[in-house]
Amino acid sequence: MIEAAIAGRVFPAAVIEVGTADQLLWTDALGTLTYEAHGSPTTLDTRFDLASLTKVVATATIAMRLVERGIVTLDSPVCRWMNQWQNPDRRTVTIRDLLEHRAGLPAWRPLFESCTGRDAFVTALDQCALEYEPRTASVYSDLGFILLGWVLETAAGATLDRQLTGILQDVLGPSHAMALTYRPPADWLDRLAPARAESGRGRLLAGDVDDDNAWALGGVAGHAGLFGTAGALGQFARAVMRSLRGDQNGTGALARQDTMRAFVTPSSIPGSSRALGWDTMRPTSSCGNRMSPDAFGHTGFTGTSLWIDPRLGIYVVLLTNRVHPSAGPADAIQTVRRALHDAIVESLV
């Protein structure tokens, strides 16, 4: 399926990993980093722009840790941490609301066109009209996670990248932690799967985050900005699974069992598939139809995805650069994701 997708120019490069809480079952690297005739071959060490996987790997994980440390609570109002978030229509919005995409904020705005840096973005978001009354609907929102990232930074007194590095080193160990990072170092350049050839920035995006709002924020944001390998994401998935079965911190778990379960429990908002940061299994989900109702995961605009099924005991990482050399409709990658996950489950159960 992956080879057919590469031949059909859905994406040039792909790395896949399938495993359980305790072991790797299958991994492979296919294609080349670009469509050029002599493009560099994809390897298991290829780094990808993870796009919105940042929301669960970084932002939701940091939120879990701050909740466990008692620094924030899920029902803490955003206005406690953000002085500019004071308009009457949003003063009741909480951290939980941002995590569940139910805070009233629109899905996206091209803030990068007029804003550079945090202060300008904060002002723009404070002035952004809410599209619905908080907690009456769920609209997937990059803007909400940009705001959530700042709340978590303010509460902890440390940037998202610094907080994430500390957590990953603690849970995954230094070697795997170094393979999941914001703002990739220069020595990653020859191992990066390039994203768009971006006319606005005048260059091929390889090492610069593809998301324009994240780029205008310096590459570190709550909604996007993370880069990494399939192997490091697999280690992260195993840590999530060990947390769910109750392994204690210090043995490779990410959080306490009750905390992890709370973050993957579906929202109470009617019609929402969201949990706290995570998405959950629905008939239209990118994980196909064969995973169990307990499955949860997330996707990224650049062609990335992570799905975990605790009932079946498996995780699936798929990393591609489907936005190279330009970002077209997402239908093709969605079709590949669904068929691939169904085939994997059918082969294992």
Salt bridges, closest charged atoms under 4 A:
GLU17 OE2 - ARG238 NH1 3.40
ASP22 OD1 - ARG245 NH2 2.76
ASP45 OD1 - ARG47 NH1 2.34
ASP45 OD2 - ARG191 NH1 2.95
GLU68 OE2 - ARG256 NE 3.97
ASP75 OD1 - ARG96 NE 2.94
ASP89 OD1 - ARG90 NE 2.95
ASP97 OD1 - ARG102 NE 2.58
ASP97 OD2 - ARG135 NH1 2.44
GLU100 OE1 - ARG102 NH1 3.17
GLU131 OE2 - ARG109 NH2 3.40
ASP142 OD1 - LYS55 NZ 2.64
GLU153 OE1 - ARG118 NH1 3.10
ASP161 OD2 - ARG183 NH2 3.24
ASP170 OD2 - ARG65 NH2 3.55
ASP190 OD1 - ARG191 NE 4.00
GLU198 OE2 - ARG196 NH1 3.79
ASP208 OD2 - ARG203 NH2 2.57
ASP210 OD1 - ARG196 NE 2.62
ASP211 OD1 - HIS223 NE2 2.85
ASP212 OD1 - ARG196 NH2 3.38
ASP212 OD1 - ARG201 NH2 2.85
ASP247 OD2 - ARG245 NH2 3.29
ASP258 OD1 - ARG256 NE 3.35
ASP279 OD2 - ARG274 NH1 3.96
ASP294 OD2 - ARG311 NE 3.03
GLU346 OE2 - ARG290 NE 2.78
